[in-house]
Amino acid sequence: MTDDLDPHGRRLPIKLDSTSNGEFAPIPLDRSEIYANHLASERAEGFAKRLGVGRRTFLTSACGAASTLAAFNAAHAAAGRTGGYFEVADAAALEPQLAQAQLGKSEFIFDVQGHFVNPTGAWLKTLPPGARPLSDFDKAKCGLAEGPDDLAYLRCLGAEEFVKDVFLDSDTDIMVLSFVPSTREGEPLTIEEAAATRAIVERMEGSKRLMLHARVNPNQPGDVEDMARLKGFGITAFKTYTQWGPGGEGFWLTDDVGVAFIEKARELGVRNIAIHKGLPFGPRSYEHSTCRDIGPIAKRFPDMNFLIYHSGYVAGKAEGPHDPARTDGVDSLVTSLAEAGIAPNSNVYAELGSTWRFVSTRDPTSAAHMMGKLFKAVGEDNVLWGTDSIWYGSPQDQIQAFRTFQISDELQAKHGYPRMTPELRAKVFGLNAVKPYDLDAATVRKYLAHDAVARDKAEYAERPNPSFATYGPRNRREFMNLMRASGGGP
């Protein structure tokens, strides 16, 4: 395989950029973040020459990832962002064995929030004339984009590319395929198409690698009535968006419509309710994106699991020590649980999709406060790994950043945050999720070690070709194009 995806090594292996998952407008980098990328690129050039390898070869190695993270450390420290950092030795940029020891895989990684948009799905029939959704994105510029069909470029985003991004170019073992809010007619991925994507992985003897959610918005006519049918696809959770509704109005889980939805899920024997909180879609839905209903609903239904996707985080707003007066962000989740008397490690879980990706490389101090607060309030056993990929391309950079992240001694001492140990990271990466998803990690890992995906991965590792590219919008123009193409929703 040639280095055709980034032959000149222009992209860094750890992404620090403005890419959004389509649920919030991209936030431009500030000067210090731009400098962090510049420093990482400059160091990569120098280290590649010292090792006598090409820039692309260096960047696709563990040394390239270590070099990038160390450069980010330096840039953030210069900007005064020292509350969190990446534990990578400077020498790892030049010593492959050391880099591999610090960044190599050892954990069971269970990603509870992944996405796939069917490039040939029925949703295309609902697009307005001339719409070209996702056409601006890096991934849509592959060789498959050539063709007479105006939407031929969507073939670059197919299921095979999804498998490559998630299972070949990252250390992910299992992923849950989740959904975005939409009308019933305009779903970018229907449950039938999601099941077909799972079937592709099953044909690779990887039936345990991909699990499914089902989208339900109980404030939309027909959704609750359809839950029994959705269960028939072997789903592991119902996914809902409290800030979304067909008329732009959200709902609370404690409303009659929310309670009826949860009671129906319990009746069907589906105990996991995945709830999008944070990342508000706009001023009108802002209130319903907060977590004030989580504590009360968790207390009312102690036999159900509530998986808080994005942990209530608001992109672009810094996270600091817990502030009970703050009504949004992670603080709203922490306060809601405390007021309802929900103890850590109970039936509420905090998921990190997009949240970790945004704060980790852009503001490590916010990342330290966010993780520290979640560990204390939600519990060290109830923080779940999620990446929101493939909007961000392969999740490997998020994995490598978390694998090395550390909360500063100062913040640990001042706020009682735990130290990020290998054991704690392993819990977040996958061991915590096996409880609500009813899996046995040891049994699953034993199976996955020898399936066809593992064999393909071992062969691919001999000549890897990661793109380090993203799918999501990177600026306001791309974001608005996506909004128009999807009828105003993400």
ChimeraX attribute file (.defattr): number of C-alpha atoms within 10 A of each C-alpha:
attribute: neighborCount
match mode: 1-to-1
recipient: residues
	/A:1	8
	/A:2	9
	/A:3	15
	/A:4	11
	/A:5	15
	/A:6	15
	/A:7	15
	/A:8	12
	/A:9	21
	/A:10	12
	/A:11	18
	/A:12	22
	/A:13	27
	/A:14	25
	/A:15	24
	/A:16	20
	/A:17	20
	/A:18	17
	/A:19	26
	/A:20	26
	/A:21	23
	/A:22	22
	/A:23	21
	/A:24	20
	/A:25	23
	/A:26	22
	/A:27	16
	/A:28	15
	/A:29	13
	/A:30	11
	/A:31	9
	/A:32	15
	/A:33	20
	/A:34	15
	/A:35	16
	/A:36	26
	/A:37	21
	/A:38	15
	/A:39	19
	/A:40	24
	/A:41	21
	/A:42	13
	/A:43	18
	/A:44	26
	/A:45	19
	/A:46	12
	/A:47	20
	/A:48	20
	/A:49	13
	/A:50	10
	/A:51	13
	/A:52	11
	/A:53	13
	/A:54	16
	/A:55	21
	/A:56	22
	/A:57	18
	/A:58	24
	/A:59	28
	/A:60	20
	/A:61	17
	/A:62	25
	/A:63	28
	/A:64	30
	/A:65	27
	/A:66	34
	/A:67	31
	/A:68	26
	/A:69	30
	/A:70	25
	/A:71	24
	/A:72	27
	/A:73	23
	/A:74	17
	/A:75	21
	/A:76	24
	/A:77	15
	/A:78	12
	/A:79	14
	/A:80	10
	/A:81	17
	/A:82	20
	/A:83	21
	/A:84	24
	/A:85	27
	/A:86	22
	/A:87	19
	/A:88	23
	/A:89	15
	/A:90	15
	/A:91	14
	/A:92	22
	/A:93	26
	/A:94	19
	/A:95	15
	/A:96	16
	/A:97	13
	/A:98	18
	/A:99	23
	/A:100	16
	/A:101	12
	/A:102	19
	/A:103	22
	/A:104	14
	/A:105	15
	/A:106	11
	/A:107	20
	/A:108	20
	/A:109	25
	/A:110	25
	/A:111	29
	/A:112	29
	/A:113	27
	/A:114	24
	/A:115	21
	/A:116	24
	/A:117	23
	/A:118	22
	/A:119	20
	/A:120	17
	/A:121	14
	/A:122	16
	/A:123	18
	/A:124	19
	/A:125	11
	/A:126	14
	/A:127	16
	/A:128	12
	/A:129	8
	/A:130	9
	/A:131	17
	/A:132	19
	/A:133	21
	/A:134	23
	/A:135	21
	/A:136	18
	/A:137	17
	/A:138	18
	/A:139	24
	/A:140	21
	/A:141	16
	/A:142	15
	/A:143	10
	/A:144	13
	/A:145	19
	/A:146	13
	/A:147	10
	/A:148	7
	/A:149	9
	/A:150	13
	/A:151	20
	/A:152	17
	/A:153	23
	/A:154	23
	/A:155	21
	/A:156	19
	/A:157	23
	/A:158	16
	/A:159	20
	/A:160	13
	/A:161	18
	/A:162	21
	/A:163	20
	/A:164	18
	/A:165	23
	/A:166	22
	/A:167	22
	/A:168	25
	/A:169	22
	/A:170	21
	/A:171	22
	/A:172	23
	/A:173	24
	/A:174	24
	/A:175	24
	/A:176	21
	/A:177	26
	/A:178	23
	/A:179	26
	/A:180	22
	/A:181	23
	/A:182	23
	/A:183	17
	/A:184	16
	/A:185	11
	/A:186	19
	/A:187	21
	/A:188	22
	/A:189	25
	/A:190	20
	/A:191	19
	/A:192	11
	/A:193	17
	/A:194	25
	/A:195	18
	/A:196	14
	/A:197	22
	/A:198	20
	/A:199	15
	/A:200	17
	/A:201	19
	/A:202	16
	/A:203	11
	/A:204	14
	/A:205	17
	/A:206	21
	/A:207	16
	/A:208	18
	/A:209	20
	/A:210	24
	/A:211	23
	/A:212	25
	/A:213	26
	/A:214	24
	/A:215	25
	/A:216	26
	/A:217	27
	/A:218	24
	/A:219	22
	/A:220	16
	/A:221	12
	/A:222	12
	/A:223	17
	/A:224	19
	/A:225	13
	/A:226	11
	/A:227	20
	/A:228	14
	/A:229	8
	/A:230	19
	/A:231	18
	/A:232	8
	/A:233	15
	/A:234	13
	/A:235	18
	/A:236	21
	/A:237	27
	/A:238	25
	/A:239	23
	/A:240	25
	/A:241	27
	/A:242	28
	/A:243	27
	/A:244	25
	/A:245	19
	/A:246	15
	/A:247	8
	/A:248	13
	/A:249	13
	/A:250	20
	/A:251	22
	/A:252	22
	/A:253	25
	/A:254	18
	/A:255	12
	/A:256	12
	/A:257	16
	/A:258	19
	/A:259	17
	/A:260	15
	/A:261	24
	/A:262	23
	/A:263	14
	/A:264	16
	/A:265	21
	/A:266	16
	/A:267	11
	/A:268	12
	/A:269	12
	/A:270	19
	/A:271	20
	/A:272	23
	/A:273	24
	/A:274	27
	/A:275	26
	/A:276	26
	/A:277	30
	/A:278	31
	/A:279	26
	/A:280	24
	/A:281	19
	/A:282	14
	/A:283	7
	/A:284	13
	/A:285	18
	/A:286	18
	/A:287	19
	/A:288	23
	/A:289	28
	/A:290	29
	/A:291	31
	/A:292	25
	/A:293	21
	/A:294	27
	/A:295	25
	/A:296	18
	/A:297	22
	/A:298	22
	/A:299	17
	/A:300	13
	/A:301	15
	/A:302	13
	/A:303	12
	/A:304	22
	/A:305	21
	/A:306	24
	/A:307	26
	/A:308	24
	/A:309	28
	/A:310	26
	/A:311	33
	/A:312	28
	/A:313	31
	/A:314	22
	/A:315	22
	/A:316	16
	/A:317	11
	/A:318	15
	/A:319	23
	/A:320	16
	/A:321	15
	/A:322	17
	/A:323	13
	/A:324	14
	/A:325	9
	/A:326	11
	/A:327	16
	/A:328	24
	/A:329	24
	/A:330	29
	/A:331	28
	/A:332	26
	/A:333	30
	/A:334	25
	/A:335	23
	/A:336	20
	/A:337	25
	/A:338	16
	/A:339	11
	/A:340	17
	/A:341	13
	/A:342	21
	/A:343	15
	/A:344	19
	/A:345	17
	/A:346	16
	/A:347	21
	/A:348	28
	/A:349	26
	/A:350	30
	/A:351	30
	/A:352	27
	/A:353	25
	/A:354	26
	/A:355	24
	/A:356	27
	/A:357	27
	/A:358	26
	/A:359	22
	/A:360	21
	/A:361	25
	/A:362	25
	/A:363	21
	/A:364	27
	/A:365	25
	/A:366	23
	/A:367	27
	/A:368	27
	/A:369	25
	/A:370	26
	/A:371	23
	/A:372	25
	/A:373	24
	/A:374	23
	/A:375	21
	/A:376	17
	/A:377	21
	/A:378	24
	/A:379	18
	/A:380	21
	/A:381	19
	/A:382	26
	/A:383	29
	/A:384	27
	/A:385	28
	/A:386	30
	/A:387	28
	/A:388	28
	/A:389	28
	/A:390	24
	/A:391	24
	/A:392	25
	/A:393	25
	/A:394	30
	/A:395	27
	/A:396	24
	/A:397	25
	/A:398	24
	/A:399	24
	/A:400	23
	/A:401	24
	/A:402	21
	/A:403	24
	/A:404	19
	/A:405	23
	/A:406	22
	/A:407	24
	/A:408	20
	/A:409	14
	/A:410	13
	/A:411	20
	/A:412	18
	/A:413	11
	/A:414	9
	/A:415	14
	/A:416	13
	/A:417	22
	/A:418	20
	/A:419	17
	/A:420	20
	/A:421	13
	/A:422	12
	/A:423	11
	/A:424	17
	/A:425	20
	/A:426	18
	/A:427	22
	/A:428	27
	/A:429	24
	/A:430	24
	/A:431	25
	/A:432	22
	/A:433	24
	/A:434	14
	/A:435	14
	/A:436	18
	/A:437	16
	/A:438	9
	/A:439	13
	/A:440	11
	/A:441	18
	/A:442	11
	/A:443	9
	/A:444	15
	/A:445	16
	/A:446	10
	/A:447	14
	/A:448	20
	/A:449	12
	/A:450	12
	/A:451	17
	/A:452	16
	/A:453	23
	/A:454	19
	/A:455	14
	/A:456	14
	/A:457	18
	/A:458	13
	/A:459	12
	/A:460	15
	/A:461	12
	/A:462	9
	/A:463	12
	/A:464	18
	/A:465	21
	/A:466	21
	/A:467	22
	/A:468	26
	/A:469	21
	/A:470	23
	/A:471	23
	/A:472	26
	/A:473	28
	/A:474	22
	/A:475	15
	/A:476	15
	/A:477	13
	/A:478	22
	/A:479	25
	/A:480	15
	/A:481	18
	/A:482	23
	/A:483	16
	/A:484	17
	/A:485	21
	/A:486	22
	/A:487	14
	/A:488	13
	/A:489	20
	/A:490	18
